[in-house]
Amino acid sequence: MIRVSAPHITNDDIRAVVEVLRSGTLAFGRVGEEFEKELARYLGVKHAVAVANGTVALYLSMKALGVGPGDEVVVPDFTFFATASTVFHTGAVPVLVDIELDTYSIDVERLEEAVSDRTRAVVPVHLYGHPADMDSVLGIARERNLYVVEDCAQALGAEFRGRKVGSLGHAAAFSFYPTKSITTGEGGAVATDMDSAADLVRLLRNHGQRSRYYHVELGWNMRMSNIEAALGLSQLRRVEEMNERRRKLARIYLEELSALPQLRLPVEKSWAKHVYNLFTIRVEGEGVRDKLAEFLRRNNVETAIHYPTPLHRQPALANAKKARNCCEASEKASKHVLSLPLHPGLREEDVIHVSKLVKNFLRGGSSL
Ligand SMILES: Cc1ncc(COP(=O)(O)O)c(C=O)c1O
């Protein structure tokens, strides 16, 4: 089976983890701090705070900026569940806004309409590894006095006008789940230039302990371990190389699939560096996407749908607010998107093989 995503683990990664296991210091410590320092340096931010996963990184980013009951937070309708569920966890209410169909990021015109007197923050998601239109998002945020929390879970290394995503807003959340640009197994981080926000994230991830067994905030245990951080540190040394590999494989797909009128291929805006955490195409035609996925599965090619149900139709988010004019584009995306295999360990011939299967299917050369 050609897998849709897979972690890329080297002997150096394994050695780094084993070294921590042998050291006896398994909980967050010096290795964790080194990972934070290197991550902050890579992103060009003052602080990176390692946490247990990307979900809590989102939650803590918002908490650290003071988001809470009575507030609204604008999020795109088409993203992973956690972008909106974490807003509810802070006590605020998510307001769901439609997306742009070329980048799959928040529709900035609709964003402007969704801002109310209660809006405290906006969460642009750099979905699939392509940055959101941050000039517009930051412009609106400045005008309306909003915090910007970037959801960078899928976009470590992506750039907006030459700057790394995660360094553009007030705070940013990263995920190091095994399908992401780098992995720590489970893990995440908050990036910020704000000393006060970084301090609060550090407190809240560790039961609000200002000093040992002295608690000034009602936090949780949301810490990363040294074992995870060792893997992250080792992976971070290769992030550029792994992202370049993804970009190279994506270029092959783009060339191979360019002549198929039924497909909408990923775009890379002039201001963007796409890191292709996912290579997600849109397959036009009623039900064609699902038939293509089934055809590929029978030919030992795994695909995935990111995401089959937009947030406004998620039962757990029934109390979210839907912005005006939401969510035609998001509905369309959920019916037609399909992620093809792309990860650094994939061979070029695999990409050509998958492309051939897609071409055969769409040109009617193969039927189910
Ligand atoms: C866009 C987005 N936001 C947030 C998350 C949450 O990250 P994690 O799975 O590490 O909790 C993910 C990861 O799946 C994601 O893709």
The ligand as a Tripos MOL2 file, in Angstrom:
@<TRIPOS>MOLECULE
LIG
   16    16     1     0     0
SMALL
NO_CHARGES

@<TRIPOS>ATOM
      1 C1         -5.4100   22.4320   11.1640 C.3       1 LIG1
      2 C2         -5.1630   21.6690   12.4370 C.ar      1 LIG1
      3 N1         -5.3470   22.2900   13.6190 N.ar      1 LIG1
      4 C3         -5.1150   21.6600   14.7920 C.ar      1 LIG1
      5 C4         -4.6930   20.3440   14.8360 C.ar      1 LIG1
      6 C5         -4.5190   19.6760   16.1680 C.3       1 LIG1
      7 O1         -3.2610   19.1400   16.3670 O.3       1 LIG1
      8 P1         -3.0440   17.8090   17.2630 P.3       1 LIG1
      9 O2         -3.5730   16.6490   16.4690 O.co2     1 LIG1
     10 O3         -1.5620   17.7530   17.4550 O.co2     1 LIG1
     11 O4         -3.7740   18.0070   18.5310 O.co2     1 LIG1
     12 C6         -4.4580   19.6790   13.6380 C.ar      1 LIG1
     13 C7         -3.9330   18.2990   13.6410 C.2       1 LIG1
     14 O5         -4.4740   17.3440   13.2690 O.2       1 LIG1
     15 C8         -4.7220   20.3380   12.4060 C.ar      1 LIG1
     16 O6         -4.5430   19.7230   11.2470 O.3       1 LIG1
@<TRIPOS>BOND
     1     1     2 1
     2     2     3 ar
     3     2    15 ar
     4     3     4 ar
     5     4     5 ar
     6     5     6 1
     7     5    12 ar
     8     6     7 1
     9     7     8 1
    10     8     9 2
    11     8    10 1
    12     8    11 1
    13    12    13 1
    14    12    15 ar
    15    13    14 2
    16    15    16 1
@<TRIPOS>SUBSTRUCTURE
     1 LIG1         1 GROUP 0 **** ****
